[in-house]
Amino acid sequence: MVLIKLEKNLLCQDNTGSVHRCRDNIINSLEVKIGVLLHVDNELDKVAGHVTVYHWHNKPHEVWVFLYDKDGEHEGEITDKKTGKKLIKIQKSNRIKKFIGTKPTKQELEDSIF
């Protein structure tokens, strides 16, 4: 799995609809730039990565772009509650496909968001 962490100064309202629109706009912009699906619209879609967006108040949004390096495996980062260590959790899924292409740079991804 490839993880690219971005920061972007964005404004979105503190209500569910606006936060969801903000997230959707970010994901759509990244999908256009990378040329792969990063979210599912139906039960047949297969994704080559996923995006996590943190909508912080008074500081830049954090956008984590995950690109998968294996078919059928979703890797996610979790925090061990006892030790506080970051761990990788692997889940099997037939909706995951390997990212094939040139890995985008952090700057290319940041520039693609609005």
C-alpha positions as CSV (number, residue, x, y, z in Angstrom):
1,M,0.0,0.0,0.0
2,V,1.2,3.5,-0.8
3,L,0.1,6.3,1.5
4,I,0.4,9.9,0.5
5,K,-0.5,12.5,3.2
6,L,-1.6,15.9,2.0
7,E,-2.6,19.2,3.6
8,K,-4.9,21.7,2.0
9,N,-6.5,24.9,3.3
10,L,-10.2,24.4,2.6
11,L,-13.3,25.7,4.2
12,C,-16.4,23.6,4.7
13,Q,-19.3,24.1,7.1
14,D,-19.6,22.2,10.4
15,N,-22.6,20.3,9.3
16,T,-22.9,16.8,7.9
17,G,-24.1,17.8,4.4
18,S,-21.3,20.3,3.8
19,V,-18.6,18.0,5.2
20,H,-19.8,15.2,2.9
21,R,-19.9,17.5,-0.2
22,C,-16.4,18.6,0.7
23,R,-15.2,15.0,0.9
24,D,-16.9,14.1,-2.3
25,N,-15.4,17.0,-4.1
26,I,-11.9,16.1,-2.9
27,I,-12.3,12.4,-3.9
28,N,-13.7,13.4,-7.4
29,S,-10.8,15.7,-8.0
30,L,-8.3,13.0,-7.0
31,E,-10.0,10.4,-9.2
32,V,-9.7,12.7,-12.2
33,K,-6.0,13.4,-11.5
34,I,-5.0,9.7,-10.8
35,G,-7.4,8.2,-13.3
36,V,-8.7,5.4,-11.0
37,L,-11.7,4.8,-8.8
38,L,-11.2,5.7,-5.2
39,H,-14.8,5.1,-4.0
40,V,-17.6,2.7,-4.9
41,D,-21.0,3.7,-6.4
42,N,-22.4,0.2,-6.7
43,E,-21.8,-3.4,-5.7
44,L,-19.8,-4.1,-8.9
45,D,-17.2,-1.3,-8.6
46,K,-13.6,-2.2,-7.8
47,V,-11.3,0.4,-6.3
48,A,-7.6,0.9,-6.6
49,G,-7.3,3.0,-3.4
50,H,-9.3,5.0,-0.9
51,V,-9.2,8.5,0.6
52,T,-9.6,9.6,4.2
53,V,-10.3,13.3,4.9
54,Y,-9.9,15.0,8.2
55,H,-11.9,18.3,8.3
56,W,-10.0,20.3,11.0
57,H,-11.1,23.6,12.4
58,N,-8.6,26.5,12.2
59,K,-6.0,24.4,10.4
60,P,-5.6,22.7,7.0
61,H,-7.6,19.7,6.0
62,E,-5.6,16.4,6.1
63,V,-6.2,14.2,3.1
64,W,-4.7,10.7,3.1
65,V,-4.6,9.0,-0.2
66,F,-4.1,5.2,-0.1
67,L,-3.2,3.3,-3.3
68,Y,-3.3,-0.5,-3.2
69,D,-0.3,-2.5,-4.3
70,K,-2.1,-5.9,-4.3
71,D,-5.4,-7.3,-5.7
72,G,-7.9,-8.4,-3.1
73,E,-6.4,-6.8,0.0
74,H,-7.5,-3.6,1.8
75,E,-4.9,-2.3,4.1
76,G,-5.8,0.3,6.7
77,E,-4.0,2.0,9.5
78,I,-5.3,1.5,13.0
79,T,-4.0,2.5,16.5
80,D,-3.5,-0.2,19.1
81,K,-5.6,1.1,22.1
82,K,-3.2,-0.4,24.7
83,T,0.2,0.7,23.2
84,G,-0.8,3.6,21.0
85,K,1.3,2.1,18.2
86,K,0.1,2.4,14.6
87,L,-0.7,-1.0,13.0
88,I,-1.7,-2.1,9.6
89,K,-4.9,-4.1,9.4
90,I,-5.4,-6.2,6.3
91,Q,-8.9,-7.2,5.1
92,K,-9.6,-9.5,2.1
93,S,-12.0,-8.1,-0.5
94,N,-12.9,-8.9,-4.1
95,R,-13.6,-5.2,-4.6
96,I,-9.9,-4.2,-4.3
97,K,-7.7,-4.0,-7.4
98,K,-4.0,-3.2,-7.6
99,F,-3.1,0.4,-8.6
100,I,-1.4,0.3,-11.9
101,G,0.2,3.4,-13.2
102,T,2.6,6.1,-12.3
103,K,2.5,7.1,-8.7
104,P,1.4,10.7,-8.5
105,T,3.6,13.1,-6.4
106,K,2.3,14.8,-3.3
107,Q,2.4,18.2,-5.1
108,E,0.4,16.8,-8.1
109,L,-2.3,15.6,-5.8
110,E,-2.4,18.8,-3.7
111,D,-2.7,20.8,-6.9
112,S,-5.6,18.7,-8.2
113,I,-7.8,19.6,-5.1
114,F,-9.7,22.7,-6.1
